[in-house]
């Protein structure tokens, strides 16, 4: 991926505060910003908006509230003009332990089963299961 200023504004790879979100949006709206930065910023804001829309309101933090309820972040104009704009975005590799090849030759995600109770010290399996299905954490109090 080309050198990008996007992650100068969002140090943890995604905005964690309304200020970081606003800085990210300003970079997206800057007509002098590199086109690849505008594409990455657009995709990042849209993906975060989709996540925020699916969460229960009690789980939203201040950044997500700003994203959902500030009209500036909705209906962003797509800077993606064609497939070449997506070429520099490398899809993340899914480890083969999470996939299997079906009879027709296509790859599918492996269904994760609950940890085996006879192996209580298989912490990796338990942690993966809790992270994927348990939704750990308390109600968000940073509202």
C-alpha positions as CSV (number, residue, x, y, z in Angstrom):
1,X,0.0,0.0,0.0
2,X,1.3,3.5,-0.8
3,X,2.5,5.7,2.1
4,X,-0.6,7.1,3.7
5,X,-1.4,9.9,6.1
6,X,-4.7,8.2,7.2
7,X,-3.1,6.5,10.1
8,X,-1.5,9.7,11.3
9,X,-5.0,10.7,12.4
10,X,-6.1,7.4,13.7
11,X,-3.2,6.0,15.6
12,X,-4.9,2.7,16.6
13,X,-6.0,2.0,13.0
14,X,-9.5,3.2,13.6
15,X,-10.9,6.4,15.3
16,X,-11.4,6.0,19.0
17,X,-12.6,9.5,19.8
18,X,-15.0,12.0,18.1
19,X,-11.9,14.3,17.5
20,X,-10.0,11.5,15.7
21,X,-13.2,10.8,13.6
22,X,-13.4,14.5,12.7
23,X,-9.7,14.6,11.7
24,X,-10.3,11.5,9.6
25,X,-13.3,13.2,7.9
26,X,-11.3,16.4,7.3
27,X,-8.6,14.3,5.6
28,X,-11.2,12.6,3.4
29,X,-12.8,16.0,2.4
30,X,-9.4,17.6,1.7
31,X,-9.2,17.9,-2.1
32,X,-5.4,18.0,-1.9
33,X,-5.2,14.6,-0.1
34,X,-3.9,11.7,-2.2
35,X,-6.7,9.8,-3.9
36,X,-5.6,6.5,-2.2
37,X,-6.0,8.2,1.2
38,X,-9.5,9.3,0.3
39,X,-10.5,5.8,-0.7
40,X,-9.1,4.3,2.5
41,X,-10.7,6.9,4.7
42,X,-14.1,6.5,2.9
43,X,-14.0,2.7,3.4
44,X,-12.9,3.0,7.0
45,X,-15.7,5.5,7.9
46,X,-18.3,3.4,6.1
47,X,-17.3,0.2,7.7
48,X,-17.4,1.8,11.1
49,X,-20.8,3.2,10.4
50,X,-22.1,-0.2,9.5
51,X,-20.7,-1.6,12.8
52,X,-22.2,1.2,14.8
53,X,-25.6,0.7,13.2
54,X,-25.7,-2.9,14.2
55,X,-24.8,-2.4,17.9
56,X,-27.2,-1.9,20.7
57,X,-27.2,1.8,21.9
58,X,-25.9,0.8,25.3
59,X,-22.7,-0.5,23.6
60,X,-21.9,2.7,21.6
61,X,-19.0,4.9,22.6
62,X,-18.7,8.6,22.0
63,X,-17.1,8.1,18.6
64,X,-19.9,5.9,17.5
65,X,-22.5,8.3,18.7
66,X,-20.9,11.0,16.7
67,X,-20.7,8.8,13.7
68,X,-24.4,7.8,13.9
69,X,-25.9,11.1,14.8
70,X,-23.8,13.7,12.9
71,X,-25.2,13.9,9.4
72,X,-21.8,14.9,8.1
73,X,-20.7,11.3,8.2
74,X,-23.7,9.8,6.4
75,X,-24.0,9.6,2.6
76,X,-20.3,10.2,1.9
77,X,-19.6,10.5,-1.8
78,X,-17.6,7.5,-2.9
79,X,-14.1,8.3,-4.2
80,X,-13.9,4.8,-5.8
81,X,-14.0,5.2,-9.5
82,X,-13.1,1.7,-10.6
83,X,-11.3,-1.5,-9.7
84,X,-7.9,0.1,-9.8
85,X,-8.9,2.1,-6.8
86,X,-9.3,-1.1,-4.8
87,X,-6.0,-2.6,-6.0
88,X,-3.9,-1.1,-3.2
89,X,-6.2,-2.5,-0.5
90,X,-4.9,-6.0,0.3
91,X,-7.5,-8.3,1.8
92,X,-6.5,-9.8,5.0
93,X,-5.5,-13.5,4.9
94,X,-7.8,-15.8,6.9
95,X,-5.7,-18.5,8.5
96,X,-6.3,-22.0,7.1
97,X,-7.3,-23.3,10.5
98,X,-10.5,-21.3,10.2
99,X,-11.4,-22.5,6.7
100,X,-12.1,-25.8,5.0
101,X,-12.6,-26.8,1.3
102,X,-16.1,-28.0,0.5
103,X,-16.9,-30.9,-1.9
104,X,-17.4,-28.5,-4.8
105,X,-13.9,-27.0,-4.3
106,X,-14.9,-23.7,-2.8
107,X,-13.5,-22.5,0.5
108,X,-15.8,-21.8,3.5
109,X,-15.3,-20.7,7.0
110,X,-15.1,-23.5,9.5
111,X,-18.0,-23.6,12.0
112,X,-16.5,-23.2,15.4
113,X,-17.8,-25.6,18.1
114,X,-18.0,-24.9,21.8
115,X,-14.8,-25.8,23.7
116,X,-14.5,-29.4,24.8
117,X,-15.4,-29.6,28.5
118,X,-13.0,-32.5,28.9
119,X,-10.1,-30.1,28.0
120,X,-10.5,-27.2,30.4
121,X,-6.9,-25.9,29.9
122,X,-7.2,-25.5,26.1
123,X,-7.1,-21.7,26.7
124,X,-6.6,-20.8,23.0
125,X,-9.8,-22.6,22.0
126,X,-11.8,-21.1,24.9
127,X,-10.5,-17.6,24.2
128,X,-11.3,-17.8,20.5
129,X,-14.8,-19.0,21.3
130,X,-15.4,-16.3,23.9
131,X,-14.1,-13.5,21.6
132,X,-16.2,-14.7,18.6
133,X,-19.4,-15.7,20.4
134,X,-19.3,-14.4,23.9
135,X,-19.1,-10.7,23.2
136,X,-17.1,-10.1,26.4
137,X,-17.2,-6.7,28.2
138,X,-19.5,-4.6,30.2
139,X,-21.9,-1.9,29.1
140,X,-20.1,1.1,27.8
141,X,-20.1,3.9,30.3
142,X,-18.2,6.4,28.1
143,X,-21.3,8.1,26.7
